[in-house]
Amino acid sequence: MKNITKYIVSALFAAAILPACSDLDKKLLTVEVIGKNTIEGFMKEYDGYVAAGEGLHAELRAFYPIRIKYAEIAGDLLNITASAEEGDRLLFNYQMEQQHIATYPRTYWAAGWSVITQVSYILYYGEKNLHLGWSVAQNATVRKIMAQAHFARALAMFDLCNAYAQPYNYSADHSHIGIPILTHIASFDEALPRQSVAEVYAQILDDLGSAMSLFETAGKELPDAVQKDVIKDCYHISYIACEALLARVYLYMENWEKAATYAKSVMDKVPLSPTAEYINMFRTSQAVPGAESIFRINNYAASSTMSSFFDPTRSGGAKFEPAPVMYTVYAADDIRRQLLTYVPEPGETGLIAGQTPKAVCKYLWKKSISDENLQCHDNFVFRASEMYLIHAEAVLKQSGDVAAASSDLKALIARARGVESSAVSLPSTVDGLLEAVKTERIKELCFEGHRLFDIIRRKEDLVRTNNADVKTISYPHYRFILPIDQMEMQSNERMKQNEGYETK
């Protein structure tokens, strides 16, 4: 994905087959099939199909930053600044309504369904391509791309469901309303209803099962291209990424046994980044992607909205910065604390001259990088640290395994402090360790798109000490999820609005 030509080809391909996803006057869950012969001819060409796979990764590049910002702005770990945009302010202060079509209710929805729609095309033509008499190697690549498509649909559906539907454990039988399920190329006038959360999660699990099966088949045909036990390229979806997503999904489902199993499988294959590499895997990601990187978004030669969102050196300053509470949770020797303060490099002038402002540095590249194409941040989707935290929480919930959970937490804390695990002291009870897991999820995963979802899945109240107008929202509450935007409601007669927003 470091070839700009591929980005251009991917963008042209997406524009050719996804007109409805970029046209706000049409339903987002339908696709007007134009230029079908051109599309089919393009997809029958091996290079065209490979470009479609790259285009899918580009769609995720557009979607995932929106998901990260949503989960963090609506959480409790950020402070808003004067330069924040109106849509961000509405979300931050829990004032979002269905008529706000220029911001999150619409943009999050549109970006997620753009991913899902492109998946439908890739899977449809992938099945056809497997019967064209291509070489074994080419068929293996097609299967790999199809596997990546199944993963992408599972990820998009999971994230859409978390944002637009109450959590999986909201109702005892998970029958509360979720999102529509789209597994085919929709016709122009097709209107899809919302399915239950149980049905949505079943489809997510089915997609991940299909993805892993396709990866396995492709690996038998072309072993060097697909491996189940090594991350060869963290910028493309892999078999291990499927296991990581399963660990996260089962965590949200409170299926502790399977969450622990898949998290441990990933932990056994993907090491933690060493202390010396930790800061640079965020701030110089193209040079140091990080040993623990499972899947991250490649922003090479592309603008990064996340950087502009948090950059204190930009005109007007950062739009958001860490809330004061974040500067109280770390030990003095914890390397992760360094990612909360922007330290100007030699020669920097302008807005930050002589200052060390508060900043989310996880999304800021070092100014010493001279190559403009490398001046980017590559958003994490999955990294090994999350698997340690999932495993610790799951084994505590499942069986009260204090020893295993302590081992997981000590590995993260020792890495962060640059000490031996034996130097780390932790509570000795299940309840004490569960609180430690919560704290470590904040320390390790802050600003990576987990915070709001962690609060909701635990059925906790949102209690904020930041500078938001809304300080507390008690669980359960309709404001914990987004409304279906007004344009979608008007164009899809089968769409149902979320409870609480019906008369807004």
C-alpha positions in Angstrom: 0.0 0.0 0.0 3.0 2.3 -0.3 2.4 2.8 -4.0 0.4 6.0 -4.6 -0.8 4.6 -7.9 -2.6 1.8 -6.1 -4.4 4.4 -4.0 -5.6 6.2 -7.2 -6.7 3.0 -8.8 -8.5 2.0 -5.6 -10.2 5.4 -5.4 -11.4 5.2 -9.0 -12.7 1.6 -8.4 -14.6 2.7 -5.3 -16.1 5.7 -7.1 -17.2 3.5 -10.0 -19.0 0.9 -8.0 -20.2 2.8 -4.9 -22.1 5.9 -6.1 -24.8 5.6 -3.5 -22.4 5.5 -0.6 -21.1 9.0 -1.5 -24.4 10.5 -2.6 -26.3 11.8 0.4 -29.5 12.0 -1.6 -29.7 8.2 -2.0 -30.0 5.4 0.6 -26.8 4.4 2.1 -27.8 0.8 2.2 -28.4 0.5 -1.5 -26.2 0.8 -4.5 -27.1 2.0 -7.9 -25.4 -0.4 -10.3 -24.0 1.7 -13.1 -21.5 0.7 -15.7 -22.0 -2.9 -14.8 -20.1 -4.2 -17.8 -17.2 -2.0 -16.9 -17.2 -3.2 -13.3 -17.5 -6.9 -14.3 -14.7 -6.5 -16.8 -12.5 -4.7 -14.3 -13.1 -7.4 -11.7 -12.3 -10.2 -14.1 -8.8 -8.8 -14.6 -6.5 -10.2 -11.9 -4.9 -6.8 -11.4 -8.3 -5.2 -11.1 -9.4 -7.6 -8.4 -6.2 -7.0 -6.5 -6.8 -3.2 -6.8 -10.3 -3.8 -5.3 -8.7 -5.4 -2.3 -6.4 -2.4 -1.9 -9.5 -0.2 -2.3 -11.1 -2.0 0.6 -8.2 -1.2 2.8 -8.5 2.4 1.7 -12.2 2.4 2.7 -11.2 1.2 6.2 -8.7 4.1 6.3 -11.6 6.5 5.8 -13.9 4.7 8.3 -11.7 3.8 11.3 -10.6 7.3 12.4 -14.2 8.4 12.6 -14.8 5.4 14.9 -11.8 6.3 17.1 -12.8 9.9 17.4 -16.4 9.0 18.2 -15.5 6.6 21.1 -13.1 9.1 22.6 -15.0 12.4 22.2 -18.1 10.8 23.8 -15.9 9.3 26.6 -14.3 11.0 29.6 -10.6 11.3 28.8 -10.5 14.3 26.6 -10.9 18.1 27.0 -12.3 20.2 24.2 -10.6 23.3 23.0 -11.7 26.5 21.3 -10.8 25.2 17.8 -13.1 22.2 17.9 -15.7 22.0 15.2 -19.4 22.2 15.8 -20.1 18.5 15.2 -17.4 17.5 17.7 -18.9 19.9 20.2 -22.4 18.4 19.8 -21.0 14.9 20.4 -18.8 16.0 23.3 -21.8 17.6 25.0 -24.3 14.8 24.1 -26.5 17.1 22.0 -26.4 15.0 18.8 -29.8 14.7 17.0 -30.9 13.0 13.9 -31.1 16.2 11.9 -27.3 16.7 12.3 -26.5 15.2 9.0 -23.2 16.9 8.4 -21.5 15.1 11.3 -21.4 11.8 13.2 -24.8 10.4 12.8 -24.3 10.6 9.0 -20.6 10.4 8.5 -20.0 7.3 10.8 -23.0 5.6 9.2 -21.9 6.4 5.6 -18.3 5.3 6.1 -19.3 2.0 7.7 -21.7 1.1 5.0 -19.3 2.1 2.3 -17.0 -0.6 3.6 -19.8 -3.2 3.7 -21.0 -2.3 0.2 -17.6 -2.7 -1.3 -17.3 -6.1 0.5 -20.4 -7.2 -1.3 -18.8 -6.6 -4.7 -15.5 -8.2 -3.7 -17.2 -11.4 -2.5 -19.6 -11.6 -5.4 -16.9 -11.3 -8.1 -14.4 -13.3 -6.0 -16.7 -16.3 -6.3 -16.8 -15.8 -10.0 -13.1 -15.3 -10.4 -12.3 -18.6 -8.7 -13.8 -20.4 -11.7 -12.0 -18.4 -14.5 -9.1 -20.9 -14.8 -6.5 -18.6 -13.2 -3.3 -20.0 -11.8 -3.1 -21.6 -8.3 -1.2 -18.5 -7.0 -3.8 -16.1 -8.4 -6.7 -18.1 -7.0 -4.9 -18.1 -3.6 -4.6 -14.3 -3.8 -8.3 -14.1 -4.7 -9.2 -16.2 -1.6 -7.0 -14.0 0.6 -8.8 -10.9 -0.6 -12.1 -12.5 -0.1 -11.0 -13.4 3.5 -10.0 -9.8 4.0 -13.4 -8.7 2.8 -15.2 -11.0 5.3 -13.1 -9.5 8.1 -13.8 -6.0 6.9 -17.5 -6.6 6.9 -17.4 -8.1 10.4 -15.4 -5.2 11.7 -17.7 -2.6 10.1 -20.8 -4.3 11.4 -19.4 -4.7 14.8 -18.5 -1.0 15.0 -21.7 0.2 13.5 -23.7 -1.9 15.9 -21.8 -0.6 18.9 -22.4 3.0 17.8 -26.1 2.7 16.7 -27.4 -0.1 19.0 -27.3 -0.7 22.7 -24.6 -3.2 23.8 -24.9 -6.9 23.3 -25.7 -7.5 27.0 -28.5 -4.8 27.1 -31.2 -7.4 27.0 -31.0 -10.9 28.4 -31.7 -12.6 25.0 -29.9 -9.9 22.9 -33.1 -9.4 20.9 -33.0 -5.6 21.1 -32.7 -3.7 17.8 -29.3 -3.7 16.0 -28.5 -2.6 12.5 -29.4 -3.9 9.0 -27.5 -6.9 7.7 -26.3 -6.7 4.1 -24.6 -9.8 2.6 -25.3 -9.2 -1.1 -25.2 -6.5 -3.7 -28.2 -4.4 -3.0 -30.5 -3.1 -5.7 -31.1 0.6 -6.1 -34.6 0.5 -4.5 -33.9 -2.1 -1.9 -34.7 -1.0 1.7 -33.3 -3.0 4.5 -34.7 -3.3 8.0 -32.8 -3.4 11.2 -32.1 -6.9 12.7 -31.7 -7.8 16.3 -28.3 -7.5 17.9 -28.2 -11.3 18.3 -28.6 -11.7 14.5 -25.9 -9.0 13.8 -23.4 -10.7 16.1 -24.2 -14.1 14.5 -23.4 -12.6 11.1 -20.1 -11.1 12.5 -19.1 -14.5 13.8 -20.1 -16.2 10.5 -18.0 -13.7 8.5 -14.9 -14.2 10.7 -15.3 -18.0 10.4 -15.5 -17.6 6.6 -12.4 -15.3 6.6 -10.3 -17.8 8.6 -11.4 -20.7 6.4 -10.4 -18.7 3.3 -7.1 -17.7 4.7 -6.4 -21.4 5.6 -7.3 -22.6 2.0 -5.2 -19.8 0.5 -2.3 -20.7 2.8 -2.4 -24.3 1.6 -2.2 -23.1 -2.0 0.4 -20.4 -1.5 2.1 -20.9 1.9 4.5 -18.0 1.6 1.7 -15.6 1.0 -0.6 -16.5 3.9 0.6 -17.6 7.3 -1.4 -18.3 10.4 1.3 -17.7 13.0 3.2 -14.7 11.8 2.3 -11.1 11.0 4.1 -10.6 7.7 2.5 -7.3 6.9 0.6 -5.3 9.6 -0.9 -3.0 7.0 -3.1 -5.8 5.5 -5.8 -7.9 7.1 -4.4 -11.3 8.2 -5.5 -14.5 9.9 -4.2 -13.3 13.2 -6.3 -10.1 12.8 -9.4 -12.3 12.6 -8.4 -14.0 15.9 -7.9 -10.5 17.5 -11.3 -9.4 16.3 -12.9 -12.6 17.6 -11.3 -11.9 21.0 -12.8 -8.4 21.1 -16.2 -9.5 19.9 -16.4 -12.3 22.5 -15.3 -9.9 25.2 -18.3 -7.7 24.3 -20.5 -10.8 24.2 -19.2 -11.7 27.7 -18.2 -15.1 26.4 -15.2 -15.2 28.6 -13.9 -18.6 27.6 -13.7 -17.8 23.9 -12.4 -14.3 24.5 -9.6 -15.7 26.6 -8.9 -18.5 24.0 -8.5 -16.2 21.0 -6.6 -13.5 22.9 -4.1 -16.1 24.2 -3.7 -17.5 20.7 -2.7 -14.0 19.5 -0.5 -13.4 22.5 1.4 -16.6 21.7 2.1 -15.4 18.1 2.6 -11.6 18.5 5.1 -10.2 21.0 4.8 -6.9 22.8 6.9 -4.1 21.5 10.0 -3.5 23.7 10.2 -0.4 25.9 12.8 1.2 23.7 10.4 0.9 20.7 7.2 2.0 22.4 7.1 5.7 21.6 8.4 5.4 18.1 5.8 2.8 17.1 3.3 5.6 17.5 5.4 8.6 16.4 7.5 7.2 13.6 5.2 4.4 12.5 6.4 4.0 8.9 10.0 3.4 10.2 9.0 1.5 13.4 5.5 -0.1 12.9 6.0 -2.0 16.2 6.5 -5.7 16.9 3.1 -5.9 18.5 1.2 -4.5 15.4 -1.5 -6.8 14.3 -3.4 -4.5 11.9 -3.1 -0.8 11.5 -4.2 1.7 8.9 -1.6 2.8 6.4 -1.6 6.6 5.9 1.5 6.6 3.8 1.4 9.5 1.4 -2.1 10.4 2.6 -3.4 13.2 4.9 -4.2 12.2 8.5 -7.3 13.7 10.0 -6.2 12.3 13.4 -3.0 14.3 13.3 -4.9 17.6 12.6 -7.3 16.7 15.4 -4.7 16.5 18.1 -1.8 18.6 16.8 -1.0 21.6 19.0 1.3 23.1 16.4 -1.5 23.6 13.8 -3.1 27.0 13.2 -5.6 27.4 16.0 -4.1 24.6 18.1 -5.4 21.1 18.8 -9.1 20.5 18.8 -8.9 18.2 21.7 -6.3 17.4 24.4 -6.0 15.0 27.3 -8.2 15.7 30.2 -6.4 16.6 33.5 -7.2 13.2 35.0 -4.9 11.6 32.5 -1.9 13.2 34.2 -2.7 11.6 37.5 -3.0 7.9 36.5 0.6 7.1 35.5 3.6 6.4 37.7 6.5 8.9 37.2 8.6 6.3 35.3 5.8 5.1 33.0 6.9 5.7 29.4 3.2 6.0 28.3 3.0 9.3 30.1 5.4 10.8 27.5 2.6 10.5 24.9 0.6 13.1 26.7 2.9 16.0 26.3 4.3 17.5 23.1 8.0 18.3 23.4 9.2 20.5 20.6 12.1 19.2 18.6 15.3 21.3 18.0 14.5 24.2 15.6 10.7 24.2 16.0 9.2 27.7 16.2 5.8 29.3 15.9 2.9 28.4 18.2 4.7 26.2 20.5 8.1 27.9 20.8 9.3 27.5 24.4 6.2 25.5 25.4 5.4 21.8 26.1 1.7 21.7 25.6 -0.7 18.9 26.6 -1.3 16.7 23.5 -2.4 13.3 22.4 1.0 12.4 20.8 -0.2 8.9 19.7 -1.2 10.7 16.4 1.6 13.1 15.9 4.7 12.2 13.9 8.1 13.6 14.7 8.9 16.8 12.9 12.4 15.5 12.3 11.0 13.2 9.6 12.0 15.0 6.4 10.2 12.8 3.8 6.7 14.3 3.5 5.3 10.9 2.4 6.4 9.5 5.8 4.9 12.3 7.8 1.8 10.4 8.9 0.3 8.4 11.6 -0.9 4.8 11.0 -4.0 4.3 13.2 -4.0 1.0 15.2 -6.9 -1.3 14.8 -5.4 -4.2 16.7 -2.2 -4.6 18.7 -1.0 -7.2 21.1 -1.4 -5.1 24.2 -5.1 -5.2 23.9 -5.0 -9.0 23.8 -3.2 -9.1 27.1 -6.0 -6.9 28.6 -8.7 -9.0 27.1 -7.1 -12.2 28.3 -6.7 -10.8 31.9 -10.3 -9.6 32.1 -11.7 -12.8 30.6 -9.8 -15.3 32.8 -10.8 -13.3 35.9 -14.5 -13.3 34.9 -14.4 -16.9 33.7 -12.6 -18.7 36.5 -11.0 -16.1 38.8 -7.5 -17.0 37.6 -5.5 -14.5 39.6 -2.1 -15.8 38.5 -2.8 -15.6 34.8 -4.3 -12.1 35.0 -1.4 -10.9 37.1 1.0 -12.2 34.6 -0.7 -10.4 31.8 -0.9 -7.1 33.6 2.7 -7.3 34.9 3.9 -7.8 31.3 2.3 -4.5 30.2 3.3 -2.5 33.3 6.9 -3.8 33.4 7.3 -2.9 29.7 5.9 0.6 30.4 8.2 1.2 33.3 11.2 -0.6 31.9 11.5 -2.9 34.8 11.3 -6.7 35.5 7.9 -8.2 36.1 9.0 -9.1 39.6 9.2 -5.4 40.4 5.5 -4.8 39.7 3.1 -5.0 42.6 -0.6 -5.8 42.0 -3.7 -6.6 44.1 -4.1 -10.2 45.0 -7.9 -10.5 44.7 -10.2 -11.0 41.7 -12.0 -7.7 42.3 -8.8 -5.8 42.9 -7.3 -7.2 39.6 -10.5 -6.4 37.7 -10.1 -2.7 38.8 -6.5 -2.9 37.7 -7.6 -4.1 34.3 -9.9 -1.1 34.0 -7.1 1.2 34.9 -4.6 -0.4 32.6 -7.1 -0.2 29.7 -7.1 3.5 30.2 -3.4 3.8 30.5 -2.6 1.5 27.5 -5.4 2.0 25.1 -6.5 5.6 25.8 -7.4 7.6 22.7 -7.4 4.5 20.4 -11.2 4.2 20.2 -12.1 2.0 23.2 -13.2 4.2 26.1 -16.9 4.8 25.5 -17.5 1.2 24.5 -15.7 0.0 27.6 -18.0 2.1 29.8 -21.2 0.9 28.0 -20.3 -2.8 27.8 -19.7 -2.8 31.6 -23.0 -1.1 32.1 -21.3 1.8 34.0 -22.4 5.4 34.4 -20.4 8.0 32.4 -18.9 10.3 35.0 -16.7 13.0 33.7 -14.2 15.4 35.3 -13.3 17.0 31.9 -14.6 20.4 30.6 -17.8 18.9 29.1 -21.2 20.5 29.8 -22.6 17.1 30.5 -20.8 15.6 33.5 -22.9 12.4 34.1 -25.0 10.0 32.1 -26.5 7.1 34.0 -26.6 3.7 32.4 -28.9 2.8 30.7 -29.5 5.8 28.6 -30.6 6.4 25.0 -27.8 9.0 24.6 -25.2 6.3 24.8 -25.8 5.5 21.1 -26.2 7.7 18.0 -29.5 8.4 16.3 -30.1 7.1 12.8 -29.7 10.3 10.7 -32.7 12.1 9.3 -31.8 11.5 5.6 -31.6 7.7 6.2 -34.9 7.8 8.0 -36.6 9.6 5.1 -35.2 7.5 2.3 -35.7 4.1 3.9 -39.2 3.3 4.9 -38.2 0.2 6.7 -35.6 2.0 9.0 -36.5 2.4 12.6 -35.2 5.2 14.8 -33.5 4.5 18.1 -35.6 4.9 21.2 -35.4 8.4 22.6 -34.7 10.1 19.3 -38.1 9.4 17.7 -39.6 12.8 18.3 -36.5 14.8 18.2 
